[in-house]
């Protein structure tokens, strides 16, 4: 996943081989995801979210399509619900929200526990004590917005510029190798464990922040994507 092209990053000031520029773009993309808590390309994802009393499951990412909805129950053996048991709305439609709406009304005599004489869908959900649902599908914007691409290019150049140590820094930090222009070309592997993506108050670039301000999703329920 990358939110801008190599050419766009070069235009913004990135230098190096295509592979090196792609690396800076990847770093910028990660920071943008952390800052906005959004996905700007269609991305497969599994989300666990609370079920409201009215059967609404609000989803913290732009919905593209939903493939499965599974109740989260203590025994962890609930089957995926058939598509007749829920409907989907997406913020792609003006005035709509990103959500799965469980059909509390109605019934399906072909589904054990959801038969008309068992209380239909409501009876089935109540028997599970349904409080959360696991929703899998594709989430994110259909394509990268122009401002996000520009922010990614600027941020890639900004990160690269900030990563170039001075000669004095290089001498004091044995884990760094620099070329004749002072660019960092190697970082020792410290076996640091990867950490989940959590919200950030800034990308580190005021220019990028200004371009991304309209895309912030501070109501997100997910800190790991």
N, C-alpha and C positions, 0 to 999 in steps of 0.2 A: 504494500500500500504506500503510495506516495502522492502528496498533494500538489506537487508542481513538477515540471519537466527539468531535465538537466539544462536545457537551453535557457529556461526561465531563471534558474538559479545562477547561471553564468552571467546573464544580463544584470542580475542584482548584485553581482560582485564575487561570486564563488569562483575559485580557481582550482586547477589540478586535472587529473585524468577523469574520464567519465565515471569510473568506479568510485573515485574519491568524492566527486561532487554528489553522486548518488548516496554516499554515506552521510554527507552533511544534510541532504534532503531527508533521509530517514530519521536523523536526529531531530530535525525541525518538525517533521510530521508527528513524532512522538510527543514533542512539547505542545504542539497545537491540540492534540487529543487530550493531553493532561489539563490544559488550560480551559478548553471549551467544554470538555466532557461530551463531545459530539463525535460522530463518525461521518466523514464527508465522501465516502464511497460505499456502495452496497457491500455489506459485510455479514457473513453468517455468524450468528450469535445465539447463545442460550441465556435467557433472563429468568430469574426467579423473582416474583413480585407479589405483593399483598392483594388479596381479593377484598374489595370494598363490600359493605352490606348490600349494595344494589347489584352485585355481580360484576362490577367493573374492575379490570386489571389494568391499571395505568402503567405504561411502559416508558422508560426513560430514554429511549432512542427513537429516531424517525423510523416508522414501520414501512417496510417495502412489501413483505409478504410473510405470512405465518404458516408453518408446516405442521407443528404439533402443539397441543396444549395438554399438559399433564398435571393433575392435582398433586400437590405435595402433601403426603400423608405420613403418619408415623411409621407405618410398615414399609413405605417406599415401594409398594407394589401396585399402585393404582394404574389402570390402563390409560393410554392417551384417549382424550375425548374425541368423538367423531365430529366432523365439521358442522354437523347440525346442532351441536351443543354450544356453539359460540359464533360470534361475528367480529370482524376487525374494522377499526377505523384508523385513519392515518392523518397526521398533520399536513400531509401533502395536499389535502382538501381543505380549503379555507374554512375556518370555523370548527374543524374537527380536531380531535385529540388522538395521540398515539395510544391505542388501548385495544385489549380484547374484552369483549362483553359477553359474559356467560349468560346463557338463556335460562333465567330462573323459571320462566313460564314454559309451558308445553311439556311434551313427553315423547318417548320413543319406545314403542313396545318391543323393538328388536334389541334394545340395550338392557341387560340385566340390571335391575335397580332403578331404571329410569322409566319403567312402564307406567301407564296411566293410573293403574290401580295401586302403584307404590308411591304416588306423589310426583311422578315425572322427574324432570331435571332437578327441581328444588329438593325433592325427597332424596335423590341420589347424592347431591352435594351435601345436604345436611347429614346424611349417614356417614360421610367421610369427615365431617367436621372441617370442611374446606376453608382454609385461611390463606393459603398461598397456592400459586400455580407456576409451573415451569413452562415457559414459552420459548419455543425455538423457531427460528426463521431468518429472514434477511432484513438487516436494519441499516440505516444511514441514508444520506442524500443520494439522489439518482446520479449526480455528477458533482465534481468539486466546484463550488462557487468561485467566481472570478476573484473576489476579495481574499478568499482563503488561499488560492493559488499564489496570489501576490504576497500574502503574508508569509507563506511557506518559503518562497524564494528569498525574500528579505531576511527571514530568520535563519535560513541555511547559511547565508553569507555572514550574518552576525555571529553565529556560533563558530564558524570557521575562524573569523577574525579574532574572537576571544580565546580560541584554543591555541593560538600561536604564542609560545612563551618567548621571553627575552633571552638573550645569551646567558645572563646571570641566572635566570630561572632554570635553564637547561643544565647548567653546571651543578646546581644544587639538587636537581631532581634526577637521579640515575635511571628512573623508569621511563624517561623521555628521550627520544632521538629526534633531532631536528636536521633539516637540510640547510643548504647555504643561505636560504632566504628566511630561516627561522621557523619554518613550518613544522609542526609536529608530525612525524611519520610513523611513530610506533609508540604504543603504550603497553607496559607490561601487564600480563594477565594476572590479576590479583585474586582470581577465583571468587570474586564478590557475587553474592546471590542476587538474582534478579528480584526486583520488588514490584508489586502491583502499581498500575498507573492510578495515582490519586489526584484529586483536584489541586490546581496550582493557582496562585494569585496573579501570576504573570508568566509570559513566555520567556522573559528576560530581555525582550526588545519592546520599547515603547511604541515603535512603528508598527510592529506586528500586532501588539495588543490593541492598538487603535483600529486596525482593520478587522479584527476578530470580535470586537465588543458586541456586535449585533448577533453573534452566534453562540453566546454563552448559554450553557444549560446547567445553571446552578441548582436546579431542582433534581438533578440526577440521583438515582438510587444505587448506582453502580460505581465503585471506585476501582475496579480491576480491569476496565477496558477503555 
